[in-house]
């Protein structure tokens, strides 16, 4: 019987080492013949077309070329794409689903870590942790101070995918009131978690905290407008761990400069954030360099999860983090 072939496209280097340790490499090699990308560069499209022939399973990572018709025409045996990232939309096309190729990713592990960051960012901003820590390091002990907490607040969620669902679970100890803007959420889900469905104007005009979770699809480009941002109550907090372009960034700068609201931003329309960007001048914004999740210590968990799904696939059992065509269509493109 011909050995199962597994192609790993992720190049060797610092990022590879955060996803694969010796134990995980061995576990993958126990499953079949593994073809590693031993270079320090991503495979080009030409190289992928050469390497993918006779491969049964392909393990991909950030920066892998898109599996379009041209690539898949060379993938004569490919049955499963196992992505160590979250969103598969930049890499997996309808052509893969049309061929019956199954897809899994580390989306669930990523989502849990990003959800954790939403709680961390909310607490850091509400309690003004960066400011007071900075003051103290400069020898300034406050003679008076003002801060807030997360307890009993009204939280608005814009979008309701896997990350938002996990945020809801993590918010439960803070007994907050939750309002959700979603085109897809069911009444059953709303009732289960004691949430209210609301349109964007209500979310932005009534919530203490608004957390963005919409995928970067064409219909969500600049979904959050200047008009909505101006509706936010005095002292309200905006958190974005989704994609930068969901918010009209220029409009956000115009609103933030008034210092009526606060923001914690993990993502931007252009990344890395340009050194002369207006956001860098905002005293009421905490800026993070797109590191909401997964935290580095979770990357090995992602790979372990993906390998677990590969084993389930080979046993013809349901995979824990399969991404079907409909789910992939709602994921971010960038």
C-alpha positions in Angstrom: 0.0 0.0 0.0 1.3 3.4 -1.0 2.3 5.6 2.0 0.2 8.6 2.9 1.9 11.8 1.8 1.7 15.0 3.9 3.1 18.3 2.6 3.9 21.1 5.1 4.2 24.4 3.3 5.3 26.5 6.3 9.0 27.5 5.8 11.6 26.9 8.5 12.4 29.8 10.8 11.2 31.6 13.9 7.5 31.3 13.1 7.7 27.6 12.2 9.4 27.0 15.6 6.4 28.5 17.4 4.1 26.1 15.7 6.2 22.9 15.6 8.4 21.4 18.3 10.2 18.1 18.0 7.2 16.2 19.6 4.7 17.6 17.2 7.0 17.0 14.2 7.3 13.4 15.3 3.5 13.1 15.8 2.9 14.3 12.2 5.6 11.9 10.9 3.9 9.0 12.6 0.8 9.6 10.4 2.6 9.4 7.0 5.5 10.5 4.9 6.0 14.2 5.6 7.5 16.6 3.0 8.8 19.6 4.9 9.6 23.0 3.4 13.2 23.1 4.4 13.8 26.5 3.0 13.3 29.8 4.9 11.0 31.1 2.2 7.4 30.4 1.3 6.9 28.1 -1.7 6.1 30.0 -4.9 3.1 29.1 -6.9 5.3 27.2 -9.3 6.9 25.3 -6.4 3.5 24.4 -4.8 2.3 23.0 -8.2 5.4 20.8 -8.3 5.2 19.7 -4.6 1.5 19.0 -4.4 1.5 16.1 -6.9 0.6 12.8 -5.2 0.1 14.6 -1.8 -2.9 13.5 0.3 -2.9 16.1 3.0 -1.4 19.6 2.9 -0.6 21.5 6.2 -0.5 25.2 5.5 0.4 28.4 7.4 0.2 32.2 7.0 1.5 33.3 3.6 0.8 30.1 1.8 -0.2 30.6 -1.9 -3.9 30.4 -2.7 -5.2 26.9 -3.6 -6.9 28.1 -6.9 -7.7 26.1 -10.0 -4.1 26.3 -11.3 -2.7 24.8 -8.1 -5.5 22.2 -7.7 -5.0 21.0 -11.3 -1.7 19.5 -10.0 -3.2 18.2 -6.8 -4.3 14.8 -8.1 -4.6 13.2 -4.7 -5.3 16.0 -2.3 -8.1 15.2 0.2 -7.5 17.6 3.1 -6.1 21.1 3.7 -5.2 21.6 7.3 -4.4 25.2 8.0 -2.5 26.3 11.1 -3.9 29.8 10.8 -7.5 30.9 11.6 -9.3 32.2 8.5 -8.9 30.0 5.5 -10.5 32.4 3.1 -7.3 33.8 1.7 -6.0 30.3 0.9 -8.9 28.0 0.1 -11.1 28.8 -3.0 -14.5 27.3 -4.1 -12.4 25.2 -6.5 -11.2 23.1 -3.5 -14.7 22.6 -2.2 -15.9 21.7 -5.7 -13.4 18.9 -5.7 -14.6 17.6 -2.4 -11.4 18.6 -0.5 -12.1 19.0 3.2 -10.7 21.9 5.2 -9.8 22.4 8.8 -8.0 25.2 10.6 -6.8 26.4 14.0 -9.7 28.8 14.1 -11.2 27.6 17.4 -7.9 27.9 19.3 -7.2 31.3 17.7 -10.7 32.5 18.6 -10.4 31.6 22.2 -7.1 33.5 22.5 -8.5 36.6 20.7 -11.6 36.5 22.9 -9.3 36.6 25.9 -7.6 39.7 24.5 -10.9 41.5 24.3 -11.3 41.1 28.1 -7.7 42.1 28.6 -8.1 45.2 26.4 -11.3 46.2 28.0 -9.9 46.0 31.6 -6.6 47.8 30.6 -8.5 50.7 29.1 -11.3 51.0 31.7 -8.8 50.9 34.5 -6.4 53.1 32.6 -3.6 50.6 33.3 -1.0 51.9 30.8 -1.3 55.5 32.0 -1.0 54.8 35.8 1.8 52.4 35.2 3.7 54.9 33.1 3.1 57.7 35.7 4.4 55.5 38.5 7.5 54.7 36.6 8.1 58.4 36.2 7.8 58.9 39.9 4.3 60.2 39.9 1.9 58.9 42.6 -1.6 60.1 41.8 -3.1 62.6 44.4 -6.5 61.7 42.9 -7.6 59.4 40.1 -10.5 58.1 38.2 -11.0 54.6 36.6 -13.8 52.2 35.7 -14.5 48.5 35.7 -16.2 46.0 33.5 -18.7 44.8 36.0 -22.4 45.5 35.2 -21.6 47.4 31.9 -23.6 47.2 28.7 -21.6 45.6 26.0 -22.3 45.7 22.3 -21.0 43.0 19.9 -20.8 43.8 16.2 -20.8 40.4 14.5 -21.3 37.1 16.1 -18.9 34.4 15.0 -16.7 32.1 17.0 -14.7 34.8 18.7 -17.8 36.7 19.8 -19.4 33.6 21.2 -16.3 33.0 23.3 -16.3 36.6 24.5 -19.9 36.1 25.7 -18.8 33.1 27.8 -15.8 35.1 29.2 -18.0 38.0 30.1 -20.4 36.0 32.3 -18.5 36.5 35.6 -18.8 40.3 35.0 -22.7 40.1 34.8 -22.9 42.5 31.9 -25.8 43.2 29.6 -25.1 42.2 26.0 -26.5 43.5 22.8 -25.6 41.9 19.5 -25.7 43.1 15.9 -25.7 40.1 13.6 -27.3 39.2 10.3 -27.3 35.5 11.3 -27.9 35.0 15.0 -30.8 32.9 16.0 -33.4 33.8 18.7 -32.4 30.5 20.4 -28.8 31.8 20.8 -30.0 35.1 22.1 -32.3 33.5 24.6 -29.7 31.0 25.7 -27.3 33.8 26.7 -29.9 36.4 27.8 -28.8 38.8 25.0 -30.7 41.3 22.9 -30.5 41.7 19.2 -30.0 45.3 18.1 -29.2 47.4 15.1 -26.0 49.3 14.8 -27.4 52.7 15.9 -28.8 51.2 19.1 -25.5 49.4 19.8 -23.4 52.6 19.4 -25.8 54.9 21.2 -26.5 52.8 24.3 -23.5 50.6 25.0 -20.6 51.4 27.4 -18.3 49.1 25.4 -18.6 48.1 21.7 -16.4 45.2 20.5 -16.0 44.6 16.8 -16.1 41.0 15.5 -17.3 41.3 11.9 -15.2 39.5 9.3 -13.5 41.5 6.5 -15.9 40.9 3.7 -16.9 43.3 1.0 -20.2 44.2 2.7 -18.4 45.0 6.0 -15.8 47.5 4.5 -16.2 50.7 6.6 -19.3 49.2 8.2 -18.5 51.4 11.2 -19.1 55.0 10.1 -18.4 58.4 11.6 -22.1 58.8 12.2 -22.1 55.7 14.4 -19.0 56.6 16.2 -20.4 60.0 17.1 -23.4 58.3 18.7 -21.3 56.7 21.4 -21.9 58.0 24.9 -19.4 60.1 26.8 -16.6 57.8 28.0 -17.6 54.8 26.0 -15.0 52.3 24.8 -14.5 50.9 21.3 -12.5 47.7 20.9 -11.4 46.3 17.5 -9.7 42.9 17.3 -11.4 42.0 13.9 -10.0 43.8 10.9 -9.0 47.5 10.6 -11.0 48.2 7.5 -14.3 47.3 9.2 -14.0 50.8 10.7 -13.6 54.0 8.7 -10.2 54.8 10.2 -10.1 58.4 9.1 -13.5 59.0 10.6 -12.3 57.3 13.9 -9.4 59.7 14.1 -11.7 62.7 13.7 -13.9 61.3 16.5 -11.1 60.3 18.9 -9.5 63.7 18.7 -12.5 65.2 20.5 -11.6 62.9 23.4 -15.3 62.0 24.0 -14.7 58.2 23.7 -11.8 55.8 24.1 -10.5 53.0 21.9 -8.3 49.9 22.0 -7.2 48.9 18.5 -5.4 45.8 17.6 -5.9 46.0 13.8 -5.5 48.7 11.2 -6.3 49.5 7.6 -2.6 49.5 6.8 -0.3 47.2 8.7 2.3 47.8 10.0 0.8 51.1 11.2 2.6 54.0 9.4 5.0 56.0 11.7 3.2 59.2 10.9 -0.4 57.9 11.4 -2.8 60.2 13.3 -3.8 57.4 15.7 -0.3 57.6 17.3 -1.2 61.0 18.6 -4.4 60.0 20.4 -4.1 60.0 24.2 -7.4 58.2 24.5 -6.4 55.2 22.4 -4.4 52.1 23.3 -2.7 50.7 20.2 -1.6 47.1 19.9 0.4 45.7 16.9 -2.1 43.0 15.7 -1.3 40.6 18.5 -4.7 39.9 20.0 -4.3 36.2 19.4 -3.2 33.6 19.5 -0.6 34.4 22.1 2.7 32.7 21.2 2.2 30.0 23.8 -1.0 28.9 22.1 0.5 28.2 18.7 1.7 24.7 19.6 -1.9 24.1 20.8 -3.1 25.1 17.3 -0.8 22.5 15.6 -1.8 19.9 18.1 -5.5 20.6 17.3 -4.8 20.4 13.5 -2.9 17.1 13.9 -5.8 15.8 15.9 -8.3 16.6 13.1 -6.0 15.0 10.6 -6.2 11.7 12.6 -10.0 12.0 12.9 -10.2 12.6 9.1 -8.2 9.4 8.5 -10.6 7.5 10.8 -13.6 8.9 8.9 -14.8 10.6 12.1 -16.2 14.2 12.4 -13.4 16.7 12.7 -13.5 19.2 15.6 -12.6 22.4 13.6 -13.8 21.7 10.0 -14.4 24.8 7.9 -17.2 24.2 5.4 -17.8 26.4 2.3 -20.5 28.5 4.0 -18.3 29.2 7.0 -15.3 30.0 4.9 -17.3 32.6 2.9 -17.9 34.5 6.1 -14.3 34.6 7.2 -11.9 37.6 6.7 -10.1 37.9 3.4 -6.9 39.4 4.8 
